Amino acid sequence: MKIKFRKEQILGLLVVPAFVAVGCSAPAFAADLTLSNGANSAKGTDQAQCLFGNEPGCDQGQTPIFRTVTNVLLFIIGAVSVIMLIIGGFRYVVSQGDQQQVQSAKNTILYAVVGIVVAILAYAAVNFVIGSFVKTE
């Protein structure tokens, strides 16, 4: 005897175990640790004192190392994008009406603007993530 399953029956056979597995899971009572506390507990003696900005021994005027590194990298990305924007504008001016060179210059300008936008959004995202992980105590 050949048994034929419909889509609804197969879906029902898959959904019921999923609900049972979710309903039977036990809650985890983990410690309330922030990212900075975990990084501090894993930090060695010869590493930077100020990773996130709220560690003991970190001066208030000292810039956290994660924020400094990301700001430097994003500054470099932004500077390269601005330089490429200038190069694209220069190539557009000296293209002398050649369609291929004009299109290449337009693409350079477009990708430079996209690079600037990505650098700005990355700066905002990094500062948001670092700010949300670090609790001021």
N, C-alpha and C positions, 0 to 999 in steps of 0.2 A: 504494500500500500504506500503510495507516494503522498507525502504531506506537503501542502503548499502554504507558505506563510505570506500574509499580506504585509504591507509596509507598516500598518498600524500595529500589528501584532509584534513585529520585530522591534518597533520603537518602544512599545510597552515593555517588552522583555529587557530592553536596555535602560529605560528610565527608572523602573522600580528598583533595581540594585543600586543605581546612583543615589536615589533618595534615601535608601536604607544606609548606604555608606556615609552620607552627609549627616543623617540623623543620629548615627551611632558614634560619631567622632567625639572625642573628649576635648574639652578646652585646655589650652596651654596656659599655665600660670608662670610665665617667664618674668624675669626681673625687669624692672622699668629702667632700662639703660638707654642713654642717648648714644649717638654715634661718637660724640666727643669723649664720653666716658669709656667706651670700648677702645678707642684709639689711645687714650691715656693709659689704660691698663696694659696695652700691648707695646707701649713705647719703651724703648731702652733708655739707658742713662746718657748716651752720647747723641741723642736726637734733639731736634728743635723743641724749645719749651712751649712755643705758642703755635699750635696747629690750627685751632679753630677760633681762639680769641677769648675763651672763658676758662682756661685751665689755671690751676694754681701756679703761681710763679710767672704768670704772663702779665706784663705791664699793660695798663690801659691804653697807652699811646702806641704800643707795639702792634704792627699789622700782622694778622695771622698768615701763616705760610701758604695755606691752601688758597686763600684769597689773593695773595701776592702772585703766586705762580699762574693762576688763571687770568688775572688781570694783565700780566706781562704777555702771555700767549695770545690773548684776545687783542691786545694792543698791536702785536706784530701782524696778526691776521688783518686787522683794520688798516694798518699802514700799507700792507701789500695791496689790499683792495683799492685804496686811494691812489697808489702809484699806478696800478693797472688801469684805473679810470682815467688818469692823466695820459697814459700811453695810448689808450683807446681813442681818446679825444684827439690826440696828435695824429694818430693814424687816419682818423676820419677826415681831418683837415687836409692832409697831404695825399689823400687817395686819388685826387685828380679825376673824379667821376668814374673810375673803374669799379664796376658793380661788385666784383669779387672782393676787392679791397674794402669797399664801403661796407659790405655785409660782414666781413671779418672784423672790421673796426666796431660795428654795431654789436656784434657778439661779445667782443672784448668789454665794451661798456656795460652790456647787460650782465655779464658774469661778474664784473667788478661790483656793480650795484647789488647783485645777489650776495656776493661775499660780504659787503658791508652790512646788509640786512641780517645775514646769518651771524656775523660777529656781534651785532647788537642783541639779537635774540639769545645767543649763547651767553652773553654777559648777564642778561636778565635771568636766564634759567639757572646759571651757576650761583648767582647771588641769592636767588630764591631758595634753591636746594640747600645751600650752606646755611642760610638763615633759618630754614625750617628744621634742620637737623640739630642745630645748636640751640640749647635752651639757656637763657641767662638765669643764673642762680642767685 
